[in-house]
Amino acid sequence: MKQRVMKFSMLAVLAVSFACASAAVLGQNNNTNTAGGQMKQSGKETKEAGKSMGRHVKHGRIVKGGKHFGKHMGRAGKHFGKGTKKAVKKAVS
């Protein structure tokens, strides 16, 4: 009886883990591999920068808001630069 329960529980754990793994793969966004995708991601980061700073300033945490704003803007610049690089490479070649 114990072996049956162990087999069943192991099978259930494996089924759940495979189901979660496939859901994670389906949720990936591959648009960031293109120049337009990088530019779009840059805009999303800029939006998050403003929202994050606004939330922190609203609650009186001005320095923390500025720090998060800078981090998001840095990531936005990184995405914008990557997008520009890909666009120029495509235009030149």
N, CA, C and O atoms as a GROMACS GRO file, in nm:
protein
  372
    1MET      N    1   0.082  -0.119   0.000
    1MET     CA    2   0.000   0.000   0.000
    1MET      C    3   0.087   0.126   0.000
    1MET      O    4   0.058   0.222  -0.071
    2LYS      N    5   0.194   0.124   0.081
    2LYS     CA    6   0.282   0.240   0.090
    2LYS      C    7   0.349   0.269  -0.045
    2LYS      O    8   0.364   0.384  -0.084
    3GLN      N    9   0.387   0.162  -0.115
    3GLN     CA   10   0.453   0.180  -0.243
    3GLN      C   11   0.359   0.242  -0.345
    3GLN      O   12   0.401   0.324  -0.426
    4ARG      N   13   0.234   0.204  -0.343
    4ARG     CA   14   0.135   0.261  -0.434
    4ARG      C   15   0.117   0.410  -0.410
    4ARG      O   16   0.113   0.490  -0.504
    5VAL      N   17   0.107   0.446  -0.283
    5VAL     CA   18   0.091   0.588  -0.247
    5VAL      C   19   0.215   0.666  -0.291
    5VAL      O   20   0.203   0.776  -0.344
    6MET      N   21   0.333   0.611  -0.268
    6MET     CA   22   0.457   0.678  -0.307
    6MET      C   23   0.464   0.694  -0.459
    6MET      O   24   0.501   0.801  -0.508
    7LYS      N   25   0.428   0.590  -0.534
    7LYS     CA   26   0.429   0.599  -0.680
    7LYS      C   27   0.331   0.704  -0.729
    7LYS      O   28   0.363   0.784  -0.817
    8PHE      N   29   0.211   0.704  -0.672
    8PHE     CA   30   0.110   0.800  -0.712
    8PHE      C   31   0.152   0.943  -0.680
    8PHE      O   32   0.134   1.034  -0.762
    9SER      N   33   0.207   0.963  -0.561
    9SER     CA   34   0.249   1.098  -0.523
    9SER      C   35   0.366   1.145  -0.611
    9SER      O   36   0.372   1.262  -0.648
   10MET      N   37   0.457   1.055  -0.643
   10MET     CA   38   0.570   1.092  -0.729
   10MET      C   39   0.522   1.127  -0.869
   10MET      O   40   0.570   1.222  -0.930
   11LEU      N   41   0.427   1.051  -0.919
   11LEU     CA   42   0.369   1.077  -1.050
   11LEU      C   43   0.297   1.212  -1.051
   11LEU      O   44   0.307   1.287  -1.148
   12ALA      N   45   0.225   1.241  -0.945
   12ALA     CA   46   0.154   1.369  -0.935
   12ALA      C   47   0.253   1.486  -0.932
   12ALA      O   48   0.230   1.588  -0.997
   13VAL      N   49   0.361   1.472  -0.857
   13VAL     CA   50   0.462   1.578  -0.850
   13VAL      C   51   0.526   1.600  -0.986
   13VAL      O   52   0.546   1.715  -1.027
   14LEU      N   53   0.559   1.493  -1.056
   14LEU     CA   54   0.619   1.507  -1.189
   14LEU      C   55   0.522   1.572  -1.288
   14LEU      O   56   0.562   1.656  -1.368
   15ALA      N   57   0.396   1.533  -1.282
   15ALA     CA   58   0.297   1.591  -1.373
   15ALA      C   59   0.283   1.741  -1.350
   15ALA      O   60   0.275   1.819  -1.445
   16VAL      N   61   0.278   1.781  -1.224
   16VAL     CA   62   0.266   1.924  -1.193
   16VAL      C   63   0.391   2.000  -1.236
   16VAL      O   64   0.381   2.110  -1.291
   17SER      N   65   0.507   1.942  -1.214
   17SER     CA   66   0.631   2.012  -1.252
   17SER      C   67   0.642   2.027  -1.403
   17SER      O   68   0.687   2.131  -1.452
   18PHE      N   69   0.602   1.924  -1.479
   18PHE     CA   70   0.605   1.936  -1.625
   18PHE      C   71   0.503   2.037  -1.676
   18PHE      O   72   0.528   2.109  -1.772
   19ALA      N   73   0.388   2.042  -1.612
   19ALA     CA   74   0.285   2.137  -1.652
   19ALA      C   75   0.332   2.280  -1.627
   19ALA      O   76   0.310   2.369  -1.710
   20CYS      N   77   0.396   2.303  -1.514
   20CYS     CA   78   0.446   2.437  -1.483
   20CYS      C   79   0.560   2.476  -1.576
   20CYS      O   80   0.571   2.591  -1.616
   21ALA      N   81   0.646   2.381  -1.610
   21ALA     CA   82   0.759   2.410  -1.698
   21ALA      C   83   0.710   2.450  -1.837
   21ALA      O   84   0.765   2.543  -1.896
   22SER      N   85   0.610   2.382  -1.889
   22SER     CA   86   0.562   2.415  -2.022
   22SER      C   87   0.491   2.550  -2.022
   22SER      O   88   0.499   2.623  -2.120
   23ALA      N   89   0.422   2.584  -1.914
   23ALA     CA   90   0.355   2.715  -1.904
   23ALA      C   91   0.458   2.827  -1.901
   23ALA      O   92   0.435   2.934  -1.957
   24ALA      N   93   0.571   2.804  -1.836
   24ALA     CA   94   0.675   2.906  -1.829
   24ALA      C   95   0.736   2.930  -1.967
   24ALA      O   96   0.768   3.044  -2.002
   25VAL      N   97   0.753   2.825  -2.044
   25VAL     CA   98   0.811   2.839  -2.178
   25VAL      C   99   0.715   2.913  -2.270
   25VAL      O  100   0.758   2.994  -2.352
   26LEU      N  101   0.587   2.886  -2.259
   26LEU     CA  102   0.489   2.952  -2.345
   26LEU      C  103   0.477   3.100  -2.313
   26LEU      O  104   0.439   3.178  -2.401
   27GLY      N  105   0.508   3.140  -2.192
   27GLY     CA  106   0.494   3.279  -2.153
   27GLY      C  107   0.610   3.367  -2.194
   27GLY      O  108   0.607   3.488  -2.170
   28GLN      N  109   0.713   3.311  -2.256
   28GLN     CA  110   0.828   3.390  -2.294
   28GLN      C  111   0.795   3.480  -2.412
   28GLN      O  112   0.719   3.443  -2.501
   29ASN      N  113   0.854   3.598  -2.410
   29ASN     CA  114   0.832   3.695  -2.516
   29ASN      C  115   0.960   3.706  -2.598
   29ASN      O  116   1.063   3.751  -2.547
   30ASN      N  117   0.956   3.665  -2.723
   30ASN     CA  118   1.074   3.666  -2.808
   30ASN      C  119   1.083   3.794  -2.891
   30ASN      O  120   1.170   3.803  -2.978
   31ASN      N  121   0.998   3.893  -2.867
   31ASN     CA  122   1.004   4.017  -2.942
   31ASN      C  123   1.126   4.100  -2.910
   31ASN      O  124   1.161   4.191  -2.985
   32THR      N  125   1.194   4.071  -2.798
   32THR     CA  126   1.309   4.151  -2.760
   32THR      C  127   1.432   4.118  -2.844
   32THR      O  128   1.537   4.180  -2.826
   33ASN      N  129   1.422   4.022  -2.936
   33ASN     CA  130   1.535   3.988  -3.022
   33ASN      C  131   1.539   4.075  -3.146
   33ASN      O  132   1.634   4.066  -3.224
   34THR      N  133   1.440   4.159  -3.166
   34THR     CA  134   1.437   4.247  -3.283
   34THR      C  135   1.462   4.390  -3.240
   34THR      O  136   1.452   4.423  -3.121
   35ALA      N  137   1.494   4.475  -3.335
   35ALA     CA  138   1.517   4.615  -3.303
   35ALA      C  139   1.391   4.679  -3.249
   35ALA      O  140   1.395   4.753  -3.150
   36GLY      N  141   1.278   4.651  -3.312
   36GLY     CA  142   1.151   4.706  -3.266
   36GLY      C  143   1.114   4.656  -3.128
   36GLY      O  144   1.060   4.730  -3.046
   37GLY      N  145   1.143   4.529  -3.101
   37GLY     CA  146   1.116   4.471  -2.970
   37GLY      C  147   1.198   4.538  -2.861
   37GLY      O  148   1.149   4.561  -2.751
   38GLN      N  149   1.324   4.568  -2.893
   38GLN     CA  150   1.409   4.636  -2.796
   38GLN      C  151   1.358   4.777  -2.768
   38GLN      O  152   1.358   4.822  -2.653
   39MET      N  153   1.315   4.846  -2.872
   39MET     CA  154   1.261   4.982  -2.855
   39MET      C  155   1.133   4.978  -2.772
   39MET      O  156   1.111   5.063  -2.686
   40LYS      N  157   1.049   4.877  -2.797
   40LYS     CA  158   0.924   4.863  -2.722
   40LYS      C  159   0.955   4.836  -2.575
   40LYS      O  160   0.890   4.890  -2.486
   41GLN      N  161   1.054   4.752  -2.550
   41GLN     CA  162   1.093   4.721  -2.412
   41GLN      C  163   1.147   4.846  -2.343
   41GLN      O  164   1.127   4.865  -2.224
   42SER      N  165   1.216   4.930  -2.418
   42SER     CA  166   1.266   5.056  -2.363
   42SER      C  167   1.152   5.144  -2.316
   42SER      O  168   1.159   5.204  -2.208
   43GLY      N  169   1.048   5.151  -2.395
   43GLY     CA  170   0.930   5.230  -2.357
   43GLY      C  171   0.862   5.173  -2.233
   43GLY      O  172   0.815   5.248  -2.148
   44LYS      N  173   0.856   5.041  -2.222
   44LYS     CA  174   0.794   4.978  -2.105
   44LYS      C  175   0.875   5.010  -1.979
   44LYS      O  176   0.818   5.036  -1.873
   45GLU      N  177   1.008   5.008  -1.992
   45GLU     CA  178   1.093   5.040  -1.877
   45GLU      C  179   1.075   5.185  -1.836
   45GLU      O  180   1.074   5.216  -1.716
   46THR      N  181   1.061   5.275  -1.933
   46THR     CA  182   1.040   5.416  -1.902
   46THR      C  183   0.909   5.434  -1.827
   46THR      O  184   0.900   5.512  -1.732
   47LYS      N  185   0.807   5.362  -1.870
   47LYS     CA  186   0.677   5.367  -1.802
   47LYS      C  187   0.690   5.319  -1.658
   47LYS      O  188   0.636   5.381  -1.566
   48GLU      N  189   0.762   5.209  -1.640
   48GLU     CA  190   0.783   5.156  -1.505
   48GLU      C  191   0.862   5.254  -1.419
   48GLU      O  192   0.839   5.263  -1.298
   49ALA      N  193   0.956   5.327  -1.480
   49ALA     CA  194   1.035   5.425  -1.406
   49ALA      C  195   0.945   5.532  -1.346
   49ALA      O  196   0.956   5.565  -1.228
   50GLY      N  197   0.857   5.586  -1.427
   50GLY     CA  198   0.766   5.690  -1.379
   50GLY      C  199   0.670   5.639  -1.274
   50GLY      O  200   0.646   5.706  -1.174
   51LYS      N  201   0.616   5.521  -1.296
   51LYS     CA  202   0.521   5.464  -1.201
   51LYS      C  203   0.589   5.436  -1.067
   51LYS      O  204   0.534   5.464  -0.961
   52SER      N  205   0.710   5.381  -1.073
   52SER     CA  206   0.782   5.347  -0.952
   52SER      C  207   0.817   5.472  -0.872
   52SER      O  208   0.799   5.477  -0.751
   53MET      N  209   0.866   5.572  -0.943
   53MET     CA  210   0.903   5.696  -0.873
   53MET      C  211   0.778   5.762  -0.815
   53MET      O  212   0.780   5.809  -0.701
   54GLY      N  213   0.671   5.766  -0.890
   54GLY     CA  214   0.548   5.827  -0.841
   54GLY      C  215   0.496   5.759  -0.717
   54GLY      O  216   0.452   5.825  -0.623
   55ARG      N  217   0.500   5.627  -0.716
   55ARG     CA  218   0.453   5.550  -0.601
   55ARG      C  219   0.535   5.583  -0.477
   55ARG      O  220   0.480   5.605  -0.369
   56HIS      N  221   0.668   5.586  -0.493
   56HIS     CA  222   0.755   5.612  -0.379
   56HIS      C  223   0.741   5.756  -0.330
   56HIS      O  224   0.736   5.779  -0.209
   57VAL      N  225   0.734   5.852  -0.420
   57VAL     CA  226   0.722   5.992  -0.380
   57VAL      C  227   0.588   6.014  -0.310
   57VAL      O  228   0.580   6.090  -0.213
   58LYS      N  229   0.484   5.950  -0.358
   58LYS     CA  230   0.352   5.962  -0.296
   58LYS      C  231   0.355   5.922  -0.149
   58LYS      O  232   0.285   5.981  -0.066
   59HIS      N  233   0.436   5.824  -0.117
   59HIS     CA  234   0.446   5.775   0.021
   59HIS      C  235   0.560   5.842   0.097
   59HIS      O  236   0.593   5.801   0.208
   60GLY      N  237   0.621   5.945   0.038
   60GLY     CA  238   0.724   6.021   0.108
   60GLY      C  239   0.863   5.964   0.100
   60GLY      O  240   0.952   6.010   0.172
   61ARG      N  241   0.887   5.868   0.015
   61ARG     CA  242   1.020   5.807   0.002
   61ARG      C  243   1.087   5.862  -0.124
   61ARG      O  244   1.098   5.792  -0.224
   62ILE      N  245   1.130   5.986  -0.117
   62ILE     CA  246   1.179   6.055  -0.236
   62ILE      C  247   1.311   5.997  -0.285
   62ILE      O  248   1.329   5.977  -0.405
   63VAL      N  249   1.403   5.969  -0.193
   63VAL     CA  250   1.534   5.916  -0.234
   63VAL      C  251   1.519   5.778  -0.296
   63VAL      O  252   1.581   5.748  -0.398
   64LYS      N  253   1.436   5.693  -0.235
   64LYS     CA  254   1.414   5.559  -0.289
   64LYS      C  255   1.348   5.568  -0.426
   64LYS      O  256   1.379   5.489  -0.516
   65GLY      N  257   1.257   5.665  -0.442
   65GLY     CA  258   1.192   5.684  -0.572
   65GLY      C  259   1.293   5.724  -0.678
   65GLY      O  260   1.287   5.674  -0.791
   66GLY      N  261   1.384   5.811  -0.644
   66GLY     CA  262   1.487   5.853  -0.739
   66GLY      C  263   1.580   5.739  -0.776
   66GLY      O  264   1.622   5.727  -0.890
   67LYS      N  265   1.611   5.655  -0.677
   67LYS     CA  266   1.698   5.541  -0.703
   67LYS      C  267   1.632   5.443  -0.801
   67LYS      O  268   1.695   5.398  -0.896
   68HIS      N  269   1.505   5.412  -0.776
   68HIS     CA  270   1.435   5.320  -0.866
   68HIS      C  271   1.416   5.382  -1.004
   68HIS      O  272   1.425   5.312  -1.106
   69PHE      N  273   1.390   5.511  -1.008
   69PHE     CA  274   1.376   5.580  -1.136
   69PHE      C  275   1.506   5.566  -1.217
   69PHE      O  276   1.502   5.536  -1.336
   70GLY      N  277   1.618   5.588  -1.152
   70GLY     CA  278   1.747   5.576  -1.220
   70GLY      C  279   1.775   5.436  -1.271
   70GLY      O  280   1.827   5.418  -1.381
   71LYS      N  281   1.739   5.336  -1.189
   71LYS     CA  282   1.762   5.198  -1.232
   71LYS      C  283   1.679   5.165  -1.356
   71LYS      O  284   1.729   5.105  -1.451
   72HIS      N  285   1.551   5.204  -1.354
   72HIS     CA  286   1.465   5.176  -1.468
   72HIS      C  287   1.511   5.252  -1.592
   72HIS      O  288   1.509   5.198  -1.702
   73MET      N  289   1.552   5.376  -1.575
   73MET     CA  290   1.596   5.455  -1.690
   73MET      C  291   1.727   5.398  -1.747
   73MET      O  292   1.750   5.404  -1.868
   74GLY      N  293   1.810   5.344  -1.660
   74GLY     CA  294   1.932   5.279  -1.708
   74GLY      C  295   1.900   5.158  -1.794
   74GLY      O  296   1.961   5.138  -1.900
   75ARG      N  297   1.804   5.078  -1.749
   75ARG     CA  298   1.763   4.961  -1.828
   75ARG      C  299   1.698   5.005  -1.959
   75ARG      O  300   1.716   4.941  -2.062
   76ALA      N  301   1.621   5.115  -1.953
   76ALA     CA  302   1.556   5.165  -2.074
   76ALA      C  303   1.663   5.209  -2.175
   76ALA      O  304   1.651   5.180  -2.294
   77GLY      N  305   1.765   5.277  -2.128
   77GLY     CA  306   1.874   5.319  -2.216
   77GLY      C  307   1.947   5.200  -2.276
   77GLY      O  308   1.987   5.203  -2.393
   78LYS      N  309   1.964   5.097  -2.196
   78LYS     CA  310   2.030   4.975  -2.245
   78LYS      C  311   1.950   4.914  -2.359
   78LYS      O  312   2.006   4.877  -2.462
   79HIS      N  313   1.818   4.902  -2.341
   79HIS     CA  314   1.733   4.845  -2.445
   79HIS      C  315   1.732   4.934  -2.569
   79HIS      O  316   1.736   4.885  -2.682
   80PHE      N  317   1.727   5.065  -2.548
   80PHE     CA  318   1.726   5.157  -2.661
   80PHE      C  319   1.855   5.146  -2.741
   80PHE      O  320   1.853   5.146  -2.864
   81GLY      N  321   1.966   5.135  -2.671
   81GLY     CA  322   2.095   5.120  -2.738
   81GLY      C  323   2.106   4.991  -2.816
   81GLY      O  324   2.157   4.990  -2.928
   82LYS      N  325   2.057   4.882  -2.758
   82LYS     CA  326   2.059   4.754  -2.829
   82LYS      C  327   1.972   4.759  -2.954
   82LYS      O  328   2.008   4.706  -3.059
   83GLY      N  329   1.855   4.823  -2.940
   83GLY     CA  330   1.766   4.835  -3.055
   83GLY      C  331   1.828   4.917  -3.166
   83GLY      O  332   1.817   4.882  -3.283
   84THR      N  333   1.893   5.028  -3.129
   84THR     CA  334   1.959   5.112  -3.227
   84THR      C  335   2.070   5.035  -3.298
   84THR      O  336   2.085   5.044  -3.419
   85LYS      N  337   2.147   4.961  -3.221
   85LYS     CA  338   2.256   4.882  -3.277
   85LYS      C  339   2.203   4.782  -3.381
   85LYS      O  340   2.258   4.770  -3.490
   86LYS      N  341   2.095   4.711  -3.346
   86LYS     CA  342   2.038   4.613  -3.438
   86LYS      C  343   1.982   4.680  -3.562
   86LYS      O  344   1.997   4.628  -3.672
   87ALA      N  345   1.918   4.796  -3.545
   87ALA     CA  346   1.861   4.866  -3.660
   87ALA      C  347   1.971   4.914  -3.756
   87ALA      O  348   1.957   4.902  -3.877
   88VAL      N  349   2.079   4.968  -3.699
   88VAL     CA  350   2.190   5.017  -3.783
   88VAL      C  351   2.257   4.901  -3.855
   88VAL      O  352   2.289   4.912  -3.974
   89LYS      N  353   2.280   4.792  -3.785
   89LYS     CA  354   2.342   4.676  -3.849
   89LYS      C  355   2.259   4.626  -3.966
   89LYS      O  356   2.312   4.590  -4.071
   90LYS      N  357   2.126   4.625  -3.947
   90LYS     CA  358   2.037   4.578  -4.052
   90LYS      C  359   2.037   4.675  -4.170
   90LYS      O  360   2.032   4.632  -4.286
   91ALA      N  361   2.042   4.806  -4.142
   91ALA     CA  362   2.038   4.906  -4.248
   91ALA      C  363   2.169   4.908  -4.327
   91ALA      O  364   2.168   4.929  -4.448
   92VAL      N  365   2.281   4.886  -4.260
   92VAL     CA  366   2.411   4.893  -4.326
   92VAL      C  367   2.437   4.768  -4.409
   92VAL      O  368   2.492   4.777  -4.519
   93SER      N  369   2.399   4.653  -4.360
   93SER     CA  370   2.432   4.530  -4.433
   93SER      C  371   2.326   4.490  -4.533
   93SER      O  372   2.341   4.389  -4.602
   0.00000   0.00000   0.00000
